[in-house]
Amino acid sequence: MVPDLRPAVVGPCEGKAVVPQHVVTLVALAGAAEAHYLGAAVGSSPARFIAANYSTGKSFGAPHILHHVRIPRLEPKSTLHGRLAELSEAAARDDHKRVAEIEAKVDEAAAELWGLMPRELEVIQKALRDRKRAGREQEAE
């Protein structure tokens, strides 16, 4: 299995906090916009690439990974931050027909967030695809 970051925005269920278990990181945030912004940033190819090249094994999903990904705090007046939050919300509402399209837009916005050029984003995306393919091949053996 190839470790990968996959964010989920989760609110209270029947008035109770949802607490995950297993190899996950819980990040408590002030509201839905902040949660969706963080979710989009964490789920982007640049963040997943950093995580994949920094941490492996059981500690892959540990909270320390966020120190290395370095996601800027939500700036409510930032149109870029707002766009990332909106894309995450759209992905959460989507019926899986537009997920690839939304993920591509998240990657473009995340590249802007970290100052990456289009070619750099392409290299990151290719590296993640190659890593995933190699993991599947290794599992098949």
WOTA-V274165 format. One record per backbone hydrogen bond with DSSP energy under -0.5 kcal/mol. NH is the residue of the N-H (numbers start at 0). CO is the residue of the C=O. If there is no record, write none. Layout:
NH_CO / NH_CO
This chain:
2_0 / 9_7 / 12_15 / 13_11 / 15_12 / 18_16 / 19_17 / 23_21 / 26_24 / 27_25 / 34_30 / 35_31 / 36_32 / 37_33 / 38_34 / 39_35 / 40_36 / 41_37 / 42_38 / 43_39 / 43_40 / 47_43 / 48_44 / 49_45 / 50_46 / 51_47 / 52_48 / 53_49 / 53_50 / 54_50 / 58_55 / 59_56 / 61_58 / 64_61 / 65_62 / 66_63 / 67_63 / 67_64 / 68_64 / 69_65 / 71_69 / 75_73 / 77_74 / 81_77 / 82_78 / 83_79 / 84_80 / 85_81 / 86_82 / 87_83 / 88_84 / 89_85 / 90_86 / 91_87 / 92_88 / 93_89 / 101_97 / 102_98 / 103_99 / 104_100 / 105_101 / 106_102 / 107_103 / 108_104 / 109_105 / 110_106 / 111_107 / 112_108 / 113_109 / 114_111 / 115_110 / 120_116 / 121_117 / 122_118 / 123_119 / 124_120 / 125_121 / 126_122 / 127_123 / 128_124 / 129_125 / 130_126 / 131_127 / 132_128 / 133_129 / 134_130 / 135_131 / 136_132 / 137_133 / 138_134 / 139_135 / 140_136
